[in-house]
Amino acid sequence: MGKVILAMVTLDQKKIIEGGVPTFQATDKEDQEKIALELVLALKGSIYELSNGVIIITEK
């Protein structure tokens, strides 16, 4: 089984999926990276940026 996605950070409100993992909407790329870094530290996870611009935090 793969890693569990703990959170997502996106710039695009259309990419927020209701009822899925906790998803945070950032105002710009700098804000997105800051939120993702804070989440990865708090959740002790791994961070990945997808080709569609969404950043996901997974368990290690």
Kinemage of the C-alpha trace (Angstrom):
@kinemage 1
@onewidth
@group {chain A} dominant
@subgroup {mainchain}
@vectorlist {calphas} color= white
{ca met a 1} P 0.000 0.000 0.000
{ca gly a 2} L 1.190 3.541 -0.768
{ca lys a 3} L 1.699 6.490 1.515
{ca val a 4} L -1.288 8.253 3.045
{ca ile a 5} L -1.865 11.859 1.952
{ca leu a 6} L -2.166 13.983 5.095
{ca ala a 7} L -2.841 17.405 3.531
{ca met a 8} L -2.848 19.376 0.278
{ca val a 9} L -2.003 23.001 -0.484
{ca thr a 10} L -3.319 24.582 -3.681
{ca leu a 11} L -3.610 27.968 -5.345
{ca asp a 12} L -6.716 26.953 -7.312
{ca gln a 13} L -10.023 26.719 -5.455
{ca lys a 14} L -11.311 24.362 -8.182
{ca lys a 15} L -8.791 21.737 -7.042
{ca ile a 16} L -10.249 21.568 -3.529
{ca ile a 17} L -12.143 18.300 -3.076
{ca glu a 18} L -14.848 18.360 -0.407
{ca gly a 19} L -14.723 15.475 2.051
{ca gly a 20} L -11.199 14.459 1.073
{ca val a 21} L -7.963 15.240 2.856
{ca pro a 22} L -7.536 18.607 4.592
{ca thr a 23} L -6.868 21.109 1.801
{ca phe a 24} L -5.513 24.614 2.246
{ca gln a 25} L -5.856 27.390 -0.334
{ca ala a 26} L -2.913 29.762 -0.612
{ca thr a 27} L -3.034 33.282 -2.013
{ca asp a 28} L 0.189 32.995 -4.047
{ca lys a 29} L 3.139 30.642 -4.655
{ca glu a 30} L 5.142 32.045 -1.725
{ca asp a 31} L 2.181 31.565 0.628
{ca gln a 32} L 1.654 28.030 -0.729
{ca glu a 33} L 5.267 27.076 -0.005
{ca lys a 34} L 5.115 28.618 3.492
{ca ile a 35} L 1.908 26.746 4.394
{ca ala a 36} L 3.310 23.482 3.005
{ca leu a 37} L 6.530 23.848 5.019
{ca glu a 38} L 4.613 24.555 8.231
{ca leu a 39} L 2.390 21.516 7.609
{ca val a 40} L 5.255 19.143 6.804
{ca leu a 41} L 7.024 20.136 10.016
{ca ala a 42} L 3.887 19.851 12.149
{ca leu a 43} L 2.821 16.532 10.615
{ca lys a 44} L 6.358 15.110 10.381
{ca gly a 45} L 5.666 14.094 6.797
{ca ser a 46} L 7.168 14.320 3.335
{ca ile a 47} L 6.394 17.049 0.811
{ca tyr a 48} L 5.807 16.657 -2.929
{ca glu a 49} L 4.830 19.164 -5.617
{ca leu a 50} L 2.682 17.695 -8.376
{ca ser a 51} L 2.834 18.768 -12.032
{ca asn a 52} L -0.567 20.497 -11.643
{ca gly a 53} L 0.864 22.850 -8.988
{ca val a 54} L -0.725 21.150 -5.970
{ca ile a 55} L 1.580 20.386 -3.051
{ca ile a 56} L 0.806 17.244 -1.062
{ca ile a 57} L 2.043 16.226 2.367
{ca thr a 58} L 2.305 12.464 2.919
{ca glu a 59} L 3.260 10.333 5.864
{ca lys a 60} L 6.949 9.341 5.842
